[in-house]
Amino acid sequence: MPDFIDDAVEKAQITLTTESMTSGELRCQLRNDNFQLIRDIRIRDGASASISASAILYHLVLNVQALRMCDGFDDWLAEFEIDLPKSQARAKYVQLQNDNRDLELLLGTNLCISTLAALEIHQAISNARGY
């Protein structure tokens, strides 16, 4: 996990609790004094031990970055070559908008902005190194 993600978890004082749901699903709750974020995720058998607050936060940051790169729904569809029925694509886009809002509520505006900036720097360095 990139250090900037672990740092964000620490700075925002995020804790993770999980609850097993149906087979292959886990309810994850990221929480701090400001906000509680709940997401149900699908996992493969035996993978629940690798779930961490940092892993979930990293996924959310990547999703928010993807959303913020686009100028609306149609641009997002084209940019990521989304090949889903419009209703499913719209639901996915709305979820990204919710992730954006929730990430900012969980981290706070300044930490959210700096974490997204750190992601871009991390990606640029990785691309320059070729991995």
Helices and strands as residue ranges (DSSP letters): H 3-11, E 15-20, E 25-31, E 36-42, G 48-50, H 53-68, H 73-79, H 86-107, H 109-129
